[in-house]
Amino acid sequence: MPQTSSGMEVETQGGINGGEEIKRLEEKVKSDPDNYENYVALVQALRKALKTGRLRDVRERMADKFPLPESLWMEWINDERLSTNKKNDYTGYMMDLFEKAVEDYISPKIWTAFAEFVAESKSTDYKSEDVYEKAIVEVGSHIPEGHVIWDSYRKYLSRTGADVCRIRNLYRKELSVPTAKMPETMSAYVTWERSTSKKPPDDKILKVYASAKQQLDKRASYEEKLTALGQTAPGMISPAKMQVWLDYLDFEMKNSKKKDYSRVKLTYERAIAEGFLSERLWKRYLAFIRAKLNDTDMLCEVYSRATRNCVWSSDLWIGHLRTLEMAKMTTEWNEVSQAAMKSTALPNEELIKVQLEVCDFWRRRLGIGGTEMDIADEKAAPLRMTFDCVSELLNSLPEAKAIQHDLYYRVLGYWADIEMRCFGNVEQSRIQWENLLKKNLQDLRVWRAFISQEKYLGSVEDARKLYKRAVIAIPTTHWELETFCGEWMRFERECGTLDSLYEAQRITDKRIEKFREAQTEAYQQQQQSQAYQQQQAQVERAKSAGVGTKRKREAEKQPGTKKMRHIEGSSTHGKAANEEKGVGIERKEWYMEEDTEREIDNTAFVLNLSFGTKDEQLKELFSPFGTVKSVRHIRDGKGKSKGYAYVEYEDSRSVDKAVSKLNLSTFNDRLIKVSRSAPPKAKDKTKKGKKGRQDIVTQEFSTAFIKFLPKLDGELRKVEPRMRKLLHKHFSPCGKIKGIRLTHDKKGKLKNFAYIEFESPDSVQGAIKLSGTHLPGTQSKRPLSVLKSCPPSKKKQILKKAPAVTKRSKGSIMLVPRALGKPKVKSLNRASAKSVAGSISKESTAGNDKNGKGAKQFSNADFRSMLLGKK
């Protein structure tokens, strides 16, 4: 196929379906205007067809909607310079094009092309030296490619006959900045200096060069890693490369002097230019600007770029709106809010969060705070209109997804509170509360808020009806049912009559009884599950240790193996006997099969499920994050749920998304835990002594116990990762950390202790030295206490057999009566005890022989006199 001088392929007039392909791509762009790939494909098709006018229009629309990477800008610039169909104001158009190009991403190549074009065009609006100086400030410190702009500037000065001192100063500036081509630049400078002034290099230049070379050597390891990892896909960064960038940024932050963060900003821009689709990178860059630079204009500009790249991120849109509101840029706020509402890339659940931010804006605009206000209807119209839009969008969402993101309470509860507290519309507020109860009847927050409103209004009877409805509607498996019943009883004691109190007690007693039965059943199922897992781990360890076939058969007979059989009313021998006789026996069997072929890497483990959870609900909950291959809900022999399940995806990325979004979230009124499924870890066998006890003295422990952790405010799913990060940062200097274990109570609050497992026992000693310190960045009056974690040995309780009791003869008596075991009587030695026993036996025999009717009956006084030696 023929090509133009710019490298574009020319489609001949007999091209195959070129026009049809362009029409198809234009329809795709029209139907999905937020799809970046559709624009790229259309641009390439128009370039092949040499449709210069249409190509320019599509590129301009694309540049308005998306920031373009360096490759697309350079392609566009070269096409315009080589095009025969130039615009009337060609120079002005190209200047505007360059101005847009340098704003999107940092690029030494684009800046160099910009400066060289200004020098060639001899424009009166732009001065070449001004463009070069600005380019050096922006990209002159770019380590891999910064030398390009320096070389171009030197050539320009040499071409225009600049003074020698000016060129020498330019060399000095360049050699004071660490770049990849520093040695070559130094060689060029020495050659230039000798040919120009016939003198050795300037000592000042040699000094700054040595300093810059040291800075370059410190950063060489990061640059080498970044070059070796390469680029995975346009706009995407692999996890390994992302970690290198983050380490690089931390290094630049630590080495920034006198609050000069120019190198940090440059490093962020380099990372963004490569990973412009990384939401995490944009958020980190924005947090840096807000904390260190405190530049509102720069913050708004970076937010604008971030939302154009990560259009799907509600957090970035919300941050952009709040920044514009803080800067009092009302016009820009309206434009951004409209762009967010029209975005087709935002999922509906994320769009609702943006619309809630718009509601917050109008609430703050009206001056609505925590106190009651009377606002006119015309002023409240924008807020109510926004609430209507949010409510319509909420109704279009699947119920499971809305509950998962807690959108019903956030929208309808917010609306009901505003109507009651700010507008004084009680009926509209009640309507919203009832709508919310229809969507999520088991949410106690809704019931409590609705009841509190009725109490505030003085509607005792309405509050009582709500209490009764709530207690009946809440399932007996809800962990707060007993507490809520207590709240109703307190309400009746303080506000109700004696009849209403007894009625409430009758209803709550029944519900609490069922609640406790459900708790007992759940505890038993948990114990059975733990026993099953322990037995399974024992079998796996026995197989891995290579035990004999006899022990394998014994292990397979134990409950909890891969195949567990329970037979009622029969033993092994009884079964064999019945088989020989040909008599069938009724028996009950169940099997607990372990799917060994299950791919663990693609499987998520869900814990603390409600016992009434169905497989369809689980599939609907996990399906937004990927294609669900199977759902394995673990149940007992009676078919009841055990409270945990396995959800298998087709790929591993879906598991990561599910864990990040669903872990420690509320599902069916239970705080569920979602993690990547992993096989059970085999515990190491410890040596045992002669008596079978664990030898704790010789065992080395590598786990540290930390208590008195500070309290962190916020939701558990946000607080727990923050606490892990603080602990890892504080204790990682002691040694490599294998894992951190945190616990929380039923209310979802972290407890004040943790376990940190190190790879080496020596690291525990280092951690103990940190006892008495505080976690950085937290406020706690009490210092940390660090101890070595030494769990007690799990000894088997061996019950000693009681000595056999021989049957006494009719004439035998007890040697020592219970009444004589008093502290006043001196203890007898072995000889005296024998003499006493002998005298008793003789008298007993004599009595039997004399009377012939049995033993003589002794009193306590007789025994006392015998023991004391009295007759």
C-alpha positions, 0 to 999 in steps of 0.5 A: 500500500502506498505511503505519504512522506509522513508515514501514513498509508494511503488507501487506493481508490479500490480500497476494501470497504474503507468508507464503510469502516469509517462510517461504522466507527463514526457510529460507534463514537456517536453511540459511546462518546466516552470510549477512548479506543473508538476515537483512536480507531477512527483517527487511524482509519481517517489517516489511512483514507487521507481525510484531512478535514474530517481527521482534524475535526475528530482529533479536536473533539478527542483532545477536548474530551481526553488528554492525549499521550505523547505519541498521538500529539506528535503524530498530529503535529507531524501530520499538520506540518506535512499536510498540504491542506493547511488552515488559513492561520496556520502558525496561530493554529499550530501555536494553539496546538502546541499549547494544548499538547504541553498541558496534558502530560510532561514530554521533552519531545513536544517541548523541543518541537514547540521551541523549534517550531517557534524558532522556524516560524519567527512568530511575533507572538512568541519569542524562541528564547522565552519558550526555551527557558520555559521548557527547561524549567518544565522538562530540563530535569527529566532524567531519561530525556531532559538532554533533548531540550538542552541540546536543542537550546545550545544549537539554537544559540550557536546558530544565532551567534550568541555570546560565548559566556551565554553558552558557557552558562547554559553548559553550567546549568545543564551540568548542574542537573542530573540527566542520563547523558551527563557524561556525554554533555561533559565531554562536549563541554570540554571539547567546546571549551578547549576549541573556543577559549583554549583553556581547561574546564571551569572549576565551578562547572566541574564542581557542580557536575560532580554534585549532580553526578552523585545525585544521578548515581543515587537515582540510577537504581530506580531508573534502571528498574523502570527501564527493565520493567517496560510498558505493559499497555498504554496508560497501565502500569504493572504492580511491580512497576507501580511499586518502583514508582512509589518507592521512587516518589518516597525517595524524592520526598525524603531528599527534597530540601527547603520545601523545594518539591520540584523534583517530586512534582516532576517524578509524579508527572513522569509516573502519570504520563506512563500510568494515566489510567491509574486512579491510585496514582492520581489520588496520591498526586492530588494529596501531595499537591494539597498537603505540600504545595497548597496551590488551588489553581494547580489542584483544579488543573490536575483534578481536571486532567484526572477526571478526563482520564479516570472518568469512572472514578466517583472519588475524583469527580467528588474531589474536583467538585469540592475543590471548586466549591472551596475556591468559590468557582461557581461557573466551573463547578456547574460545568464539572457537575454537568459533565459528571452527570452526562458521563456514560463511563460512570456506573450508576452506583458511582453516579449516585455518589456524585449526585449526593455530593451535588445535594451536599453542595445545595444544602451548604449553599442554603446554609442548612446545618445541624439546627432546624430552619424554615426555608422557602419552597422556591429556594429549596427547589434545586435540592429537591430536584436533585433528590428526585433525580437521585431517587429515580436513578436509585430505583433503576439499580438492582436491589442487591447492588444498592444494598451492597453500596448502602445507597438506600440509607444514604439517599432516602434517609438523607432526604427524609432528614432534610424534609423534617429538619430543614423544610418542616414537611413531616408527611414527606419525611414519613413517606421517605422513611417508609420507602426506605423500609420497603427496600431494606426492612432489616436495617436497624439504623432505619428503624432507630432513625424513624423512631427517634423522629416520632419520639421528637414529634411526641407521637408515642403511639406511632413510635410504639407501632414502629417498635412492634413492626421492627421486632417482628420484621428483624430476623432472629439471627440479627446480632442486635435483636436482643439490644433492640428489644431492650430499647423497646422495653425501656421506651415502654417503661418511660413513656408507655402504660402497664398494659403496653409494657406487658405486651412488649415484654410478651413479644420480646421474650418470644423473639429473644428466646428464638434469638438465643436458640439461633445463637446456640445453633450457630455456635454449634455449627461453628464448633463442628466446622472448626473440628472438621477443618482441624481433622482435615489438616491432620489428615493432610499432614499425615499424608505429607509425612508419608505415614503407613497405610494402617495409620492412613486407614485410621485417619480416614475413619475419623470424622472431618476427612475428605470423605466422612461417613456416619452410621447410626446403630451399627459398628464395624463388627456389627456391619460385617455380621449383618452382611454375612447374615444377609440382613439389611440395616437402616443407616444414615450416611452423609459425605463431606467432599472436598473439591480438590480440583477447585482453583484456589487462585480464582476463588474468594472465601466469604465468612460470617454469612447470614444462615438464611443466605441463598446461593442466588444472592451470593452470585448476584452480590459477587457478579459485578466484579467478574464472571462467577463460575460457581458458588459453593455454600458449605452446609451441614448434613441437614442442609443448613448453612454453616455461615461461609462459602466459596465463590469461584471466578474465571480469573484472579483479578475478579477476586481482588476486586471482590475482596477490595469492595466487599470485605468488611461490608454489610450483607443481609445485616451481617458484617461479612469478611471476604478474602482470597481462598487459601489451603490450610497451613500445616502446623509444624510438629513439635518435639515431645518429651518422655511423658508426652508433653510439649517441650516449650523450653526448647521451642522458638516463637516468632510472633510478638503480642502488641497491646494498648493499640490506639483507637482509630475513628472510622469504618472497619474496612478503612480503619483496619488497613490503616492500622496494618500500615502503621504497625508494618511501618513501626515494626518492619525495621525489626525484621521481615514481617510474615503477617499481622493479625487484628481482631474486632468485636461484634460491633465492628470495632478493632480491639486494642491488641494485635499479633505480628508474625516475623520470619525470625525469632530474633526479630521478636527480640527487636520488637520487644525493644519498641515496648513503651513507644507510640505508633507514629501519627496517632494520639494515645496517652498509653504507650505500646506494650510488646511481649513474646507470644507464647501460646499454651501447649495443647496438652491432652487431658489424660484422666487417671484411672481411679483405683479399684475398690474391693468389696468389703466383707461384713466384718471389715471396718474403715480404719480412720473415721472422718471425724478424726481428720481434724487439725487438732490431732497430731498426724501419725507416723507409719509405725503407729498407724500399723500398730493401730491397724493391728489392734483394731483388726485383733479386737475385731476378730475377737469380737467375731469369735466371741459373739459369733454374730458379727463385728463389734460396733465402735463409737467415735470415742472408742476410736479416739481412745485407741488412737491416743493409746488409752484403754 
